[in-house]
C-alpha cells in the first residue's frame, strides 16, 4: 500500500512546510549555538529537534502548534543551559566534557587513552589524516569535546597556549 488517503499526503505537505518554516525561524532566533556540536548537550538538542520535526510531520495526534512549541522549548532549554554554563564553572564541569590530551610530544598518554576508551590505532589514524607520517613529528593530539581529534604538528606547536588544561572530564 503506497498511502492511506489523499488527505494524509496533503497533511504531510502542509504541516511539513509550516513545521519546517517554524523550525528555521526558531533556529534563526536562537542563534548559531543551537545547532553547534560543541558538547553532548548540543548533540541532544539537535537530535531532539529532528525527532520532533519527524513526529510533527508523521503523527496526526501532534498538532503543528504543539510541535512549534516543542521547537521553541528545546531552543530555550539549550540557551538556558549554555548561558548557565558560561557563568558557572561547577555546572560547566557537570554538563560539558573537557578536551583530553591523548598524545603529547610523540608519546601516548596511556591513562587518557584508557579513560576515554580510545585505541592507539585511532590516534595514529588521526595523525595520518592530518598528513603527518610519524608520531615524533606530533606535538599534540587532543580528543575534543565534540569527539573529534585535533592534531598539532611540532612545526605548528607555537608557544602552546592553546593546549587544553587538564581537568577531570
N, C-alpha and C positions, 0 to 999 in steps of 0.2 A: 504494500500500500504506500503510495507516494505522499498522500496527505489526507486528512480527515474531511476538511471542507475549505471552501474558498475564504470563508470568514477568518479562519485561523491564520491563513497566509497573509491576508490583509492586515490582521492584528500585528503579526511579527514585523511587517514592513513599517507600519505606522508607529508602533511602540518602539521598535528598534531605532528608527530615525530620531524620534524625540528623546529616547534614553541616551543615544549617542551624543546628541547635541547638548543634553543636560550634563553628561559626564565631561565633555570637553569644556563646558562652561565652568563646572566645579573645579576642574584641574587648572584652568587658566586663573581662576580667582584664588586658588590655594597656593599657587607658586610652584617652582621647579622641584622643591624638596619632596613633594607628594609622590612623585614617581622616581625619586632618586634610588640608587641601590647602595646606600651608604652603610646600612646595617640590617639586621634581621627584621626589626620592626618595619622598616621601609618596604622590605620584601613582602611582609604580611599584608600591608595596606594595598600594595599593587595587586597581589593575588586576590584579595578580598574584593577590590573594585571590579576585577574581571569576572569573578564569580557572581557578584551582584548584578552586573550587566547581563550575564547569561541567564540568571534567574528571572530578571525582569522581562527579557526577550521571550523566554520559552515557557514560563509558568503563568497561566491565566489567573491564578489566585493572587498574584502580586500586582498591585496597581502601579501604574507609572509613577505617580506621586510618591508612593512608598519607596520605590527604587531611587528616585531623586533624593529623597530624604536620607536613604542609606548612603548614597554617594557623599552627600554633604556631611553626614555624621562621621564617616571614615576619614574624610579630609580634615575635619575639625579635630578628631582624636589624634591624627598624625601630627597636626600643627601643635596641639597642646603638649604632646609628648616631646616633640623636637624643641619647643620653646622651653619646656621644663628642664630638659637635659642640658641645654646651654647654660642654665642658671644653677643647676645642682650637680656637683661632682658625684655625690652619692647616687643620685638617680642615673647619672651617666654610666657609672660602673655597673648598675643593675640592668640597664636596657641595652647598652652598646658593648660590643666586643672591642677588644683592643688589637691594633696591629701587632704581629708577633714576628720577631726575627727568627728565621729558620736556618740561615747560613750567614756567617759573618767572616769576612776576610778569608774566604775559601774553605772554611771549616763548618761542618754541620753543627747545629745546636741540638744535640740529641734529646734533651728534656723537652724542648719546644716541639720537635717533630713528634715525639710520643704524645704529649699533651694535646696537640692539635690533630692527631691521627693523620699525619702526612708522611708518605714514604719518601726516602731519599730520591728514588727514581722520578717522583713527581716534581721535586725541586730541580733535578737535572733537566727534565723536560722544559721547565720554565726558563732555565738558563739557556738551553739551546734555542728556544723560541725568541729569546732576546738577542740571538745572533752571537752568543759567546761560546767559545769552544772548550774552555777549561775553567774548572772551579777556582783555580788560583787567580784567575782574572776577574773574579766576582768579589766586590766589596760587601754586598748585602743582598739577601733575598728575604722579602717580607711577605707574610701572609696577611693581606689587608682585611679590613673589617667586612668587606663585601665578598670575601672568599677568593679574590684574585691574588696573583703573585706579582710583586714588584721586584724587578731585578736591576741592581745598580752595579755597573762595572767599576773596577778600581780606577779606570781612567776618568770616570764621571762622578766619583765619590765626593769631590769637593771638600768643603770643611765639615761635612757630615752633620749639619744642623737639622736636616730633615729626617734624620733617623728616629724611629719610634723610641719613646721612653718606655722601658719595661714596667708593666703593671699587670696584675693578675687579670685574666680575661674571664 
